[in-house]
Amino acid sequence: MSSQAHWSQKNFSCEFFPPITAEGVAKLQAAREKLLALRPAYFSVTYGAGGSTRDRTVELVLDTQAHSGIPTAPHLTCIASTQDSVRELLNHYRARGIRRIVALRGDMPSGMRDPGEFRYANELVSFIRAEYGDHFHLEVAAYPEYHPQASSPEKDLENFKRKVDAGANSAITQYFYNADAYFRFVDDCSRLGLDLPIVPGIMPITNFTQLARFSDHCGAEIPRWIRKRMESFGDDRDAIRAFGLDVVAGLCQRLLEGGAPGLHFYTMNLAGPTLALCERLGLMAA
């Protein structure tokens, strides 16, 4: 049986961020077109701290869904927001056929101290459910290696459970390179009675310096053996990309074979790295 047939019931999705320049928009549109070969279940679009990319996020979400024909899910962060501002945005999305939301707490904007009317993502999920019933499919974030601000693994699981109990339909994880962390997290959730799809977030490896900076910021661990091997390549970008493809493809294979419900690719607005992974895994549309 081919990998594609074996994994035909899995869901695959791709994430973009709103470009700033016209050149960035053109590159994203080209990447988006190429990624249709993956037959994604949906695309998602990120949202800056405190809604700093709000207008560009809205524009990209609506443009992506209209031009790709693929359901598109806006990220929606609630920190430093009001119920009225969130309601206005959700009404706008609902009127334009958006049915999926990635509901997040988000980061506090620099220099701002008041979190606003929402402090945590579970409060946003509860608000959306109370206002819109089951209209929106709600994705929430999960952290197999635990949220960097969590005081303990137990507290992090409790926080995740609150989001699920508030009405989340499914979850997308922070990226990671240790499959055991994912499987342990899923097992811990099962013991708490949390029965929802938890989709691994996948970050292709193409630029070690950039990856190390991201990982230090968000708390995602780069295993020592990967970090040391990457450092040994120096500025040899081809070697880094080849090694990264081997590592991440192996990770994806193990996750899918171990029962992960799909994969969510952090594309960084590039098609090539994600498509190379999908080709290696046999996921491309015929």
ZATORRO-728422 format. One record per residue (C-alpha): x, y, z. Coordinates in steps of 0.5 Angstrom, whole numbers, plus 500, padded with zeros to 3 digits. Layout:
! ZATORRO-728422
  px  py  pz
   X   Y   Z
...
This chain:
! ZATORRO-728422
  px  py  pz
 500 500 500
 503 507 498
 504 512 504
 499 517 500
 493 511 501
 496 509 508
 495 516 510
 489 518 506
 485 519 512
 490 524 515
 489 532 515
 494 536 512
 494 544 513
 499 550 512
 500 556 515
 502 563 512
 504 570 515
 501 577 512
 507 579 508
 509 587 509
 511 588 502
 508 587 495
 514 583 493
 512 579 499
 505 578 497
 507 576 490
 512 570 493
 506 568 498
 501 568 492
 506 563 488
 507 559 494
 500 558 496
 499 556 489
 504 551 489
 502 548 496
 495 546 493
 498 540 490
 498 538 498
 491 538 498
 491 541 504
 484 541 509
 485 548 510
 490 554 510
 491 558 516
 494 566 517
 497 568 523
 496 575 527
 501 579 530
 502 581 537
 496 585 540
 492 585 533
 498 588 530
 497 585 523
 489 585 524
 488 588 517
 493 585 513
 491 578 516
 484 579 514
 485 581 507
 490 575 506
 485 570 509
 479 573 505
 484 573 499
 486 566 500
 480 563 501
 477 566 495
 483 565 490
 485 558 493
 478 555 494
 481 552 500
 478 553 507
 482 559 511
 483 560 518
 485 566 521
 489 566 527
 485 570 533
 489 573 539
 485 576 545
 490 579 549
 489 587 549
 483 586 546
 475 587 548
 469 583 547
 467 588 542
 473 588 538
 473 581 537
 465 580 536
 466 585 530
 472 581 527
 468 575 528
 462 578 525
 466 580 519
 469 573 518
 462 570 519
 459 574 513
 464 572 509
 464 565 509
 470 563 514
 468 557 519
 475 556 522
 478 560 527
 485 559 531
 484 562 538
 490 564 541
 492 568 547
 497 571 544
 503 576 546
 502 582 550
 504 588 545
 511 591 548
 510 597 553
 503 594 554
 501 592 561
 493 591 561
 491 585 558
 484 587 556
 478 584 557
 481 577 556
 487 574 559
 487 567 557
 485 563 550
 480 559 554
 476 565 555
 476 567 548
 474 560 546
 468 561 551
 466 567 548
 466 565 541
 462 559 543
 457 563 547
 456 568 542
 456 564 535
 455 557 538
 458 551 533
 459 556 527
 466 556 528
 471 550 528
 476 552 534
 483 550 533
 487 552 540
 495 551 541
 498 545 545
 505 545 547
 508 538 547
 514 541 551
 510 545 555
 509 553 554
 515 557 556
 511 561 561
 508 555 565
 510 553 572
 510 546 571
 508 540 566
 501 539 570
 499 546 570
 500 547 563
 496 541 562
 491 544 566
 491 550 562
 490 546 556
 484 542 559
 481 549 560
 481 550 553
 478 544 551
 473 544 556
 471 551 553
 469 548 547
 475 547 542
 474 542 537
 482 541 535
 489 543 537
 495 545 533
 502 544 537
 508 548 537
 513 545 533
 518 540 536
 523 535 534
 522 530 539
 517 525 537
 516 522 544
 514 529 547
 508 529 542
 506 522 544
 507 523 551
 503 529 551
 497 526 547
 497 520 552
 497 525 558
 491 528 555
 488 522 554
 488 520 561
 485 527 563
 479 525 558
 481 530 553
 478 527 546
 480 531 540
 485 531 535
 492 534 537
 495 535 530
 503 536 530
 506 543 528
 512 542 523
 517 547 522
 522 545 516
 529 546 517
 532 550 512
 536 556 516
 539 554 522
 541 561 525
 534 563 524
 531 556 527
 535 557 533
 533 564 534
 525 562 533
 526 556 538
 530 560 544
 524 565 543
 518 560 543
 521 555 548
 521 549 542
 527 545 544
 532 543 538
 535 536 541
 543 537 542
 545 532 537
 541 536 531
 544 543 534
 551 540 534
 550 537 527
 547 543 524
 553 547 527
 558 543 524
 555 545 517
 557 552 518
 555 556 512
 554 550 508
 546 551 506
 545 545 502
 548 541 507
 543 544 512
 537 543 508
 539 536 506
 540 534 513
 534 538 515
 530 534 510
 532 528 513
 531 529 520
 524 532 519
 521 527 514
 523 522 519
 520 526 525
 513 526 520
 514 519 518
 514 517 526
 508 521 528
 504 519 522
 505 512 523
 504 513 531
 497 515 530
 498 523 529
 491 525 526
 495 530 521
 501 535 520
 500 542 520
 506 545 516
 509 552 518
 511 554 511
 514 561 513
 511 563 506
 515 558 502
 513 552 498
 519 549 497
 521 546 504
 514 543 505
 513 540 498
 520 537 499
 518 534 505
 511 532 502
 514 529 496
 519 525 501
 513 522 505
 509 521 499
 503 526 500
 503 529 494
 497 529 489
 497 525 483
